[in-house]
Amino acid sequence: MAVDKLFLGPHLEVLLQKLSDGAAMDLARRLTVDCDFKEMWMSLLLVAHVLEDAKPVNIRLEELRDLAYDLEDVVDEFTTLALIQDVKKGIQHTKNSMVRKLILTCSNFTPRALVSNRRLVSTIKDIRKKLNSISKKWSDWNLRNFGGLSSRSGVMRSESTSQFMEYDVYGRDEDKKAVKEILLRVESSTKNFSVIPIVGMGGIGKTALAQLLYNDEDVKRNFGVRVWVHVSQEFDVLKITKQIHQAVTKVSGNWDMDLANLQLDLHEKIVNIKFFIVLDDVWNENYVELHDLCSHLSFGLSGSKIIVTTRSHRVGSVVASPQSAYHMKLLTDEECQSILAQHAQISFQENSHLQVVRELANMCKGLPLAAKVVGGVLRSKNSKGEWKDVLSSKIWRLSKENILPILRLSYHHLPSHLRFPFAYCSVFPKDYEFDQNELVHLWMGEGFLDVPNERKNKKDLGHKYFNELLSRSFFQRKSGRDSKFVMHDLISELAHIVSGGVCYCLDDKLDTDQDHQLPKKIRHASFLGHECEHLLEFEGFRQIKGLRTFLPMPVQNSLSSPPFHLSNRILVEMIPRLHSLRTLSLSGYSITELPSSICNLILLRYLNLSETLIVTLPPSVSGLLSLEFLSLSDCRLIHKLPSTLGDLSNLCHLDISNTDRLKDLPVEISRLLRLQILPKIILGGVGNFGLKELRWLKHLRGTFAIFELQNVANLDDAREAGLWYKSEIEDLQLSWGSTDPVNSQGISHEDVIDKLEPHYNLRKLKIESYKGVNFPDWIGDPLYAKLSSLSLSNCTECTSLPPLGLLPELKHVHIGGMPRIKCIGTEFYGRETDVPFQRLETLRFEHISELEKWSARSEESMIHFPLLHRLTMFKCDKLNDVAPMSLPFLSELDTEGCNIVLLKDKGKYWPKIAGKIDGC
């Protein structure tokens, strides 16, 4: 498959950085290949410069791409071996002979692998010769004058105009009605004009909708001047201003005027005119340039409008507020069928092949451009067999002149740092619903987020990349605000094309009865998981020397569910031999252990063992020194982690959520100084991970829970944990496991929780089974201005509630299992605020068995929750005295085991549910 130079260029940039890495160069000097490294760096630099300006023959690009991958494998191995050598020096001085023996078991830790690795040296010299050969040829050919095109000149979109055929547009009546209403609306604004961005992926019909509006008779009557400007890739303020000036003045001789005079003259001409301008196909995201253009159009009459069509949400947010953007949706299959009929010039209603037609419409996946292309192809085909041939074809192959160039424009406009992450998405099967975190972690595993001198956290950087691709319409939300995302089939095809075939989804190609032949040049492979996987299905992987990704994908909407069976031979014989692996997932398979030879995968950065039957990890896991991501989530049988886990100095993400049998952690985890994600710790006995070990984990972030706090042996340990300094923990749970308020060391729950005060950045807090009489002062402190959710459960000794009404952003409160609470009063609201619970939306009280009275603040006669929409009272059976309650937005009331008669009398203060309160 042809290689896109825009995909290859960023890869060479990464390689240039890695070749100059200090650790790799140190080992290169020891192996006397440092001169080879420098020579390769110079050759790569030359090739990168030539590639910037020229368009070499594709076969040479493929050769360079494969060589670049091989070189990166070797350089990464050098870097890792240098790290191993540092570890080995420390091992030689360790007193723990067992640890020393375990680490030296891995072949990559042996002195020979570190000092006399002939294979590595030989590979370096071979790559250097090949790279020099390519560099010399490219230099000799003087490719800058080879006639190659610049990266964007070959993908220019044809210029749009305001002319259109209305009968050619289907399924946009509602869109037209909605945007037309905004166009004709009289708005009270300080600006004389407003901007309406129309946003959507390429080929979805943004220009067609703008043409419908531009030519609408009501719109024509409403505006004194209408202007259509096709902007496209080159955003030239002078050129655009000249076009607008020409349309307003009806004079074409303005091409000698400079920008200042044009703007001045335009100002004079539109000062008493209400105008309507369409800026079609805008790509520029530069705020200054867009603002400069719009600012000189602010002199027209009030009610003037500008429509901007764009594929980028960011363009929309630059020219207007994000809320004002109109987002185009895909068409229905029926609407695509109408477009097919129009362009095929046939009536499907009269045709006998209606089922095939429906399948053809479904094949378009709601994209009008695809429906036009398919309809155009059908125009010359009459038989059912010919139609089925079209159905079995890939849409982009039906008409490369129409679809592919339009979609390529989006890719060509991507910044270089987004091209690899986007192309990698072709590893997913069609219609795969992916999670944002899932994809970011995979990018992290592949090294796409390794940016030198980047201060942003890798995960934050990954989310930034993801949102950029989402804003450019490469990803789509599955539905509404759903957390799942998909790629349109054509976008998925685009990703596959630009990746040059290095990503490969086996999909349904696997057949248990035959050995499937895989392309030998693939680097990233996925396959749909099945209930039972056999070695024969994966024999093709043995022939792939540089495979980086081995990724089973869940079969979505399937009746089957994990765990699935995986042949032990795959685990023992095949996977440890894939030495270039960066990303390995065994999620959902019924494996109970990893082979000790897993340590041979020294370049592995991502290991997903979630939802497996793993009981423990082998001590040899310490050999995975490149590992950054390890997921053991939902491994319900795992009960122990090896102490050698502490050797994984690059580990950032250790997910041990939902591992109920894991009762303690090895103290060596405190050596993971880069660790950011650790969902929980369990305080066990002597020699295990304790509170004081938290002081070394300074970068913890996200969700964090501490269980079995009754096992705190020393009060200083709680203070040394330093939760106050961990400013990126947003969701905190503190949980005790005993009924005694004082442990055997004489340390009370109250003393411990007082020392565990978190940072003010906290957003969620859960306190569970706390046995103190009073809550600490920090719970309810209004300086926790970001805290939005709070839960207090089974705090059985507490006699009063903290002043939660002081928390300015609190939206959700759950209080349960507190039998000593008899009255809810002023202490709950707080005395130092004018309006308590200003943002509270849901409030749940349950199993407060002795609660008798719920009163208002002492200076008020009524309980007031201004935004509360759900109130739950469960098993509060002694409650017999409730003050009047003003709940203007209450829409849900759940009661069970409480006196409903008390609540019925309050209905007049609850307008949204008045008259709807029924008995329990």
Secondary structure, DSSP 8 states (H G I E B T S, - for coil): ----HHHHHHHHHHHHHHHT-HHHHHHHHHTT-HHHHHHHHHHHHHHHHHHHH----HHHHHHHHHHHHHHHHHHHHHHHHHHHHHHHHHHTT-S-HHHHHHHHHSGGGSHHHHH--HHHHHHHHHHHHHHHHHHHHHHHHTGGGTT---TTGGG------S---GGG--S-HHHHHHHHHHHH-----SSSEEEEEEE--TTSSHHHHHHHHHT-HHHHHH-SEEEEEEEES---HHHHHHHHHHHHH-----TTS-HHHHHHHHHHHHTT--EEEEEEEE----HHHHHHHHHTTTTS-TTEEEEEEES-HHHHHHHS-GGG-EE-----HHHHHHHHHHHHTS-GGG-S-HHHHHHHHHHTTT-HHHHHHHHHHHTT--SHHHHHHHHTS-HHHH-TTTHHHHHHHHHHTS-HHHHHHHHHGGGS-TT--EEHHHHHHHHHHHTTT--TT--S-HHHHHHHHHHHHHHTTSSEESSTT-SEEE--HHHHHHHHHHTTT-EEE-TT---TTS-----TT--EEEEE--SEE-GGGGGGGGG-TT--EEEEE--TT-S--S-BEE-HHIIIIIGGG-TT-SEEE-TTB------GGGGG-TT--EEE-TTS------GGGGG-TT--EEE-TT-TT-----GGGGG-TT--EEE-TT-TT----BGGGGG-TT--B--EEE--STTB--GGGGGG-TT-EEEEEEE-GGG---HHHHHHT-GGG-TEEEEEEEE---S-SB-TTS-BHHHHHHHT---TT--EEEEES---SS--TTTT-TT-TT--EEEEE--TT--S---GGG-TT--EEEEE--TT--EE-HHHH-SS-SSSSSS--EEEEE--TT--EE---TT-SSEE-TT--EEEEES-TT--EE--EE-TT--EEEEESS-HHHHHTTGGG-TTTTT-----
